């Protein structure tokens, strides 16, 4: 049945996004890099939802509660910084991390 295949496809897309974002939370990416990630993911969603219209993709993503990689990456970076600051290295690297957060 097609409904099962759609659910499997959505799970696969979520897994691919996780692979796409793996390890990027420790880097400070520029706007062009984030836009490139979002574009790539939107194209994946266009294939997943079998549409040629980019205008429909945000609606489908919203319906299935799928965030853009740039949004997920921001949450991952915030979590990474919070965990890293709570380790024993916070005195050594706190100024560097704060500078990266201020420039983002």
C-alpha positions in Angstrom: 0.0 0.0 0.0 1.3 3.5 -0.8 0.6 4.9 2.7 3.2 2.5 4.2 5.7 3.5 1.5 5.2 7.2 2.2 5.8 6.6 5.9 8.9 4.6 5.1 10.1 7.3 2.7 9.6 10.0 5.4 11.6 7.9 8.0 14.3 7.4 5.4 14.4 11.2 4.7 14.8 11.9 8.4 17.6 9.4 8.6 19.3 11.0 5.5 19.0 14.5 7.2 20.7 13.1 10.3 23.5 11.8 8.2 23.7 15.1 6.3 24.0 17.0 9.6 26.3 14.6 11.4 29.2 16.5 13.1 28.3 19.9 11.7 27.2 21.2 15.1 30.8 21.9 16.1 31.4 24.2 13.1 30.2 27.7 12.4 28.6 27.6 9.0 27.9 30.7 7.0 24.5 31.6 5.5 25.5 30.3 2.0 26.4 26.9 3.6 23.1 26.8 5.5 21.1 27.8 2.4 22.9 25.0 0.4 21.9 22.4 3.1 18.3 23.6 3.0 18.2 23.6 -0.8 19.5 20.0 -0.9 17.0 18.9 1.6 14.1 20.7 -0.2 15.1 18.9 -3.4 15.0 15.6 -1.5 11.6 16.5 -0.2 10.4 17.4 -3.7 11.3 13.9 -4.8 9.9 12.3 -1.7 6.5 14.1 -2.1 6.6 13.7 -5.9 6.1 17.3 -6.7 7.8 19.7 -9.0 6.5 22.7 -7.0 8.8 24.1 -4.3 5.8 26.1 -3.0 4.2 22.8 -1.8 7.3 21.5 0.0 7.0 23.7 3.1 3.4 22.6 3.6 4.3 19.0 3.3 7.2 19.5 5.7 4.9 21.2 8.2 2.3 18.5 7.9 4.8 15.7 8.6 6.7 17.9 11.2 9.9 18.0 9.3 12.3 20.9 10.0 14.8 22.3 7.6 18.4 21.3 8.3 19.4 24.9 9.2 16.8 24.8 12.0 17.9 21.4 13.2 21.5 22.5 13.0 20.9 25.6 15.2 19.3 23.3 17.9 22.2 20.9 17.6 24.7 23.7 17.9 23.0 25.1 21.0 23.0 21.7 22.6 26.6 21.1 21.7 27.7 24.5 23.2 25.7 23.8 26.3 27.2 20.4 26.8 30.7 21.6 25.9 30.6 24.5 28.4 29.5 22.1 31.1 32.7 20.1 30.7 36.0 20.7 32.4 37.4 22.6 29.4 35.0 25.5 29.8 37.6 27.9 31.2 39.9 27.3 28.2 37.4 27.5 25.4 34.6 29.7 26.7 35.9 32.9 25.0 36.2 31.1 21.7 32.7 29.6 21.9 31.1 32.9 23.0 32.8 34.7 20.1 31.4 32.1 17.7 27.9 32.5 19.1 28.1 36.3 19.0 29.1 36.2 15.3 26.3 33.8 14.3 
